[in-house]
Amino acid sequence: LKFSDVPNGLGAIAKVPAAGWFQIVLYALYCEGTTQNWVLPDGDLDLDGQYMKKMDAADKRIPGDYGWKPPLLATDDPETKKRRLNAELANGRLAMMAIIGMFFQDGLTGSAWGDWSNYV
């Protein structure tokens, strides 16, 4: 399989070999299996009411908090942190809607970017 043989957009999904899909699924399972080592700060139940692994108080951390504090962005103020986390969630949701829109456009027109000659 050559790179030039792979079409753009959703057509590329059908060109991925079974071994490639196997690697993708295996890696996703690895990522899911190795990061389930946290509990919520206020208890031992997750958002769906499922029991999570009991850990020592020193090991409890908020999901996604890996202890790295980026310079000029990290803060200890709870209100600022909440506002920044909400902004990050909103931007992530916007990005998900944008990619879904591109998938929809690609499914309708065969091109996620459109034909720019129609606009100039």
Secondary structure, DSSP 8 states (H G I E B T S, - for coil): --GGGS-SGGGGGGGS-HHHHHHHHHHHHHHHHHS-----TT-SB-TTS-B-----GGG---TT--S---TTT----HHHHHHHHHHHHHHHHHHHHHHHHHHHHHHHHS-SS--GGGT-
